[in-house]
Amino acid sequence: MATIPITAPVAGEQPGGPSNYRFALTALTSLFFMWGFITCLNDILIPYLKLLFDLNYTQAMLIQFCFFSAYFVVSVPAGMLVSRIGYKSGIVTGLLIAGAGCLLFVPAAAMHVYGMFLFALFVLASGITILQVAANPYVSVMGKPETASSRLTMTQAFNSLGTTVAPFFGAWLIFGGMDAPQPVAGAVTESTVQIPYLILAASLIVLAIIFAWLKLPAMGKKDASEALPIGGEAWKQRHLVLGALGIFVYVGAEVGIGSFLAIYLSMPEIGGMTAAAASHYISWYFGGAMVGRFIGAAVMQKLNPGKVLAFNALMAVLLLALTILSSGKLAMWSLLLVGLCNSIMFPTIFSLAIAGLKQYTSQGSGILCLAIVGGAILPLLQGMLADQIGVQLAFILPLCCYLYIAFYGLKGCIPQTPDVTKE
């Protein structure tokens, strides 16, 4: 899943030394795993709550809308908060708020109200947003500047590990196993969704206590206005603005595909399996992204990142065209393999978009962070399409998103600094 800093590292900030930041990085890696794990559980919740509350596809996609809209609503306040309290305190705050969001699933399940589930998801995502705003730049400053991208890519691989493991955990606890029957609307038991999120709440609170206790480098406090993505010179950089659109469509496409996977694979003409069994295949989608990140990190040391991005995007276009035009196992595996193509897209678009921004890097990071709202808007639009033309044909929307990403990799990422003196 997408991870992005809203604040850039402070110039001159350096932790104590290699042994000091090696320990801190190890601790931070657990956070990347945790929020990848939590985010991916949404893909298990969607088919389950759709059946339980007898939702159409548009209503079901409100799960992703409420979750990812938190990135847009909370990112700027989170950046200002972290600038005041520092990275470590920001991490503790984010963990506690995310834990509170998980605890809200208990009254939501007890009340059997869909709106309460959506509110719980928004609170949970707000905590995850604060966590990301603090943890991503924390990783960036723990070491040499020239290896920051490598460190962030490696920690994001553990984020992908979380998204790979989560479908097994979620399907087992929510659906009850591979061969569990389909849930029936109105047949929910309170413990079905309470137990997984109670476990997560306990884990997040324990992590918050651990991070509050750990002696980590004290960094991150600075002028909050530096990170505000409002006005300023950064908006005049064409490659940044086009990159923000790239982040918008990428996150929307990745989340949209993941959201429909279990529903799509359970269709008789595609996989013909139960929702429980289909949920396990979500691991193949996100597992492909994890493997591809390790491969991509090596490949992009030799090849132009923009061209690698365009190649992956065009491969995703071909795979989606295949899944739209075919059926059975071919349609199923074509869609799952899109995860492999996704692998390097987010970090590559991000790094290309902020290239050469210099003193405007913080603001550029904030703009890109706001663009994650694509994960809220595009899956909802895909849900509307699915209600009108069917789930399979609705994959035309992410296909168009990948076409744009291919353009950005080939042309849009090239910096064209405007001559402000002529204005």
N, C-alpha and C positions, 0 to 999 in steps of 0.2 A: 504494500500500500504506500501511498504517497507520504513522504515526510519532507518537511521544508522549514528552514529557519526564517523567522521574521526579522531577526536582528543579526547583523554581521559581527564578526569578532572585533573587539576593540583593539586598536593599534597599540602594539607594545605590550599587550597582555600575554604573559607567559606563566604557566604553572611552574612549580618548583624544579622539576627535572624529569628525565625519562622514567625513573622508577616511580615517581609520584603520579605522573599522568597515565602510566601503564595500568596501575591499580584503579584509577578513576575511570578509565575507558572500559575496563572489565565490568565495573559496576554499572556504567551507563548502557552497556550492551543489553542488560536484562530489561531495560525500559523499552528499547526498540522491539524486542521480542514481544513484550507485553502489549504494546499498543497495536502491533500487527495482529496479534491474537484476538484482541477485543474487536477491532474493526471488521475482521473476517467473520465473526459470529453473526454480523448483520445478514450475511448471505444465507445463514441457516434460519434465522428468524423470519425472513421474508416469506418463504413457502409455508412455514408453520403458521404464522399469524394470518396469512392470506386465507388459509383453510379454516382456521379457528373463528375468524370474524367475517368470513364469507366476503372478502374484499375483491374488487376488480384490480387489474394490474396497476392502474394509476394510484389507487389508494394504497396498495402494497408498497409502491415506491416512495411513499411519504416517509418510510423508515430511513432510507438513504437521504431524503431531502432534509429531515430534521437533524440527522447526524452530521452531514457535511455542511449544512448551513451554519453550524457552529464555527467552522473555520472562518467564514466571512464575518460573522457577528463578533466573535471573541478575539480574533487575531490581533487587531490593533490595540484593544485594551490589554491583552495578554503581553504584547510587546512593551507597552508602557509599564506594566506591573513588574515584569522581569527586569527592566532597566532600573527600577527603583530598589528591588530586593535582591537582585543577583540570580545567577543560574541555579545554584543549589537550592535556595529557598523557593525558586520558581518550580523546580522539580517536585519538591515536597508538597507545595500548594496544588499543583496539577494532579498529583497522585491522590490526594485527599478528596478533591472535587470529583474525580473520576470514580473513586470508591463510593462517594455519596450517590452518584448517578446509578451505580450498580445496585445499591440498597433500595433505590426507588422502584426497582422491578418487583419487590415484595408487595407493596401496596397495589401496584399496577395489576399484578396477577390476581391478587385477592379481590380487587374491584371489578375485574374483567372488563376494563375500559381501554379501548385502543388508544385514545388520546393520552392516557397516562403513560403508556409504553413510549409514545413519541416524546413526551416531556422528559422521561427518564433517559432516553437516548440523547436528547439535546444536552442535558446536564453532564452525562458521561462524556460526550464529545467535547464539551467545553473544557473539561479537565484534561483530556488528551491533547487539545490544542495548546493549552498552557504548557503542558509537558514537552511538546515538540518545540515550541518557541524557545524553551530553556535548554533542552538537551542537544538539539542540532548544532547551534553555534558553540556550545560547550565542547562538543567533539571536535569542531573545527579548530579551536584554539589550543587543543592539547597536543602540541607537537609542532613540527616544522610547517610553515605555511604552504610550501610546495607539495606536501603530502596530505593536505587537508581533504581533498577530493577522494583520495584513496581510503582514508579513514572513514569518511562518511559512507562511501560505497560498501565497505566491509560491515559497518554497523547496520546498514540498511539490509544487508543479506540476512541478518538475524531478525529483522522486521519481517522479511519474507519467510523465514523459518516459522515465525509465529502464525502467519497466514496459512502456511502449509499444514501445521499441526491442528489448528483450530477446528477445521471441518470434522475431523474424527472425534474430537472432544464434544463439539456441539451436537453432532448427529447422535452420538451415544447417549448424552444426557437429555437432549430435547426430544429426539425421535425414539430413542430406546434401542438403537441398534440397526444393523443392515436390513434385517427382514421384518422390522416393525411395520404394522399396517399403517395406512394413511390416517392422520388425525382427522376427526370430523368436526365441523363447525359446532361450537357450543360444548364440546366434550373436554375442554381444558381442565386440568387439575392444577391447583396452585403451585405445587412443588415442581411441575414440569419446567417452567422457566425461572422459578425462584432459585432452585439449587445451583445451576451454573453461575448465576450472577451473584449469589451469596458467596460462592467460592472465590469469584473474581474480586468482590469487594474486600474480602479478608486478605487476599494476596496483595491488593493495592495498598491497603492500610499498613500491612506489615512492611512493604517496600518503602512507604513514606517514613515509617519509624526508623528503618535501617539507614535511609539517606539522610535523615535528620541527625543521626548519630555519627555517620561516617565523616572523617576529616578529609574533605575534598578541597581542591584549590578554590579560593574565594575570588570569583570573577563575575563579570556581567553587569555591574552597576555603572550606568552612564546616563547621558542626557537622552531622555526618552524621545524627544522630538526628532532625533536623528533617524529613527526607524519608521516615522509616520509616512505611509505611502500615499500622501495627499499633496498634490501640486509638485512643483520643483522640477529640476533638470532631468531627473530620471525618466519622466514621461516623454521627453523629447527624443529618447533613444529608440529608434524604430525596432531594432532587434530585440529590445526588452519588451516592448508592447506586443510585438508578434509572438514573443516567447511566452508572455502571460496568457495569450490566447491558446498557445500550444499546451500549457499546463491545464487550462480550463477544459479543452477538448480531450486531452489525454486522461485526466482523472475521471471525467465523465464517461469516457469509453470503457476504461478499466472497471470502474464501479458498476456501470450498466451491464456489462457482460457477466461479471461475477454475481450480480443480483438475480439475473435470469437463469443462471446455469442449472440450478436444481430443478426449477420449473421446466426448463427446456429439455433436460435429459430425461425427465419423467414422462414426457409426451410419448404416446404409443408409436408414432412414426419416427421417433428419434432414438430414444434409449429404452422406452417401455419399462422402466424400473420404478420402484417406490421412491418417494421423496427422501426417505432415510438413506437408501442406497445411492441415490443421485447426489446427495449432499457430500458423500465421501469423495466424489470426483472433483469437487471444488479444490481439493488439495493438489490435483494434477495441474490445474490452472495456475495457482499461485506457486506451486513447486517449480513449475517451468520458469517463472520469473526469478526465483531464487537461483536456480542453476545458471540461467542466462546472465545474471549479474556477475557471477564469477568468471564466466567465459568472456563477457563484454569488457570487464575490467582489464583483461589481458589483451583482447583484440584492439581496444582503443589506445593502447600504448604504441601500436604500429600504424593504425589507420586513422583517417580524419573522422572525428566524432560526428560531424554533421552528416557525412555520407553513411556511416554506420546507422545513424538514427533513421535516415531516409530508407535504407535497405530494410530495416526491421519494420518500419511503417508499411512499406509496400508489401512485404510478406504477410502482414496482418490483414491488409486489404484483400489479398488473394485468398487467404484462409476464410475470411468472413464471406466473401463471394461464394466460396465452395459450400460453406455451411448453409447459406441461404438457398442455393440451387440444388442441394442434394438432400438425402435422408439417411436414416439408420446410422451405422457406425461411422461412416464417412463424415456425415454432418456433425456427429458428436465429437470426434477427435479433431476435426478441423477447428472447431471452436475452442477446445481445450488447449490446442497448440498456440493459440493467440497469446497465452500467458508467457510463453517463451519469447515471443516478439516484444512483449511489454517490458522485459527485464531492464534494459538500459535507458528506456525512454525518459522517465522522470528526472533522474540525476543528470542526464545529458542535456535535456531541454533547459534545465535549471542553470547548469554551468555555462551553456552557450548564451543564455539570456542575460547573465550578469557580467559576461566577459567585457573588460575594458571600462566598467562603470566607475572604477576608482572610488572617490569619496562619496559616490551615490550608491554604493553597493548595498548599504543598509536599507535605503529606500526601495531599491530594486527588489530586494528579498521580500520586503513587505508587500509589494505589488504582486509578486508571484504567489505569496501565501494567500492573498485574497482570491486568487484565481482558482484555488482548490474548490471553490463553490461550484465549479463544474460538476463535482461529484454529487451535488444536491439537485442541480437543475436538469442535466442531460438524462439521468436515469428516469426522472419523472416524465420527461418528454418521451423517452423510449416506452414507458408504461402506457402513456396515452396512445402512442402508435400501436402498441400490442393490442390494446382494446379495440382499435379500429381495423387493423389489417392482419393481426396475428403476431404471435411471439417470434416466429422464424423470420418473417419479412421485416420486423422491427429492428433487426440487426443492421439494417441499412444505415441507421443513424451512427453507430460507432464506426462503420466502414467509412463514412464521410469524414469522421474525426481523424482517422488514420491517414486519409488522403491529405488533409491539411498538415499533419505532422511531417509527412514526406516532403511537402513543399518547404516547411520551415527548415528541415535538415539540409536541403539543397540550396535554398535561396534566402529564406527569411532570417536565418541566423547570422548573416553577414552584417557586421556593424556598419552603420552609415551615420556617423556623428553629424548632426545638423550644424550649420554655421550660424550661431546665434548672433554674431556681430551684424548680420544683414537684416535682423528683425527690427 
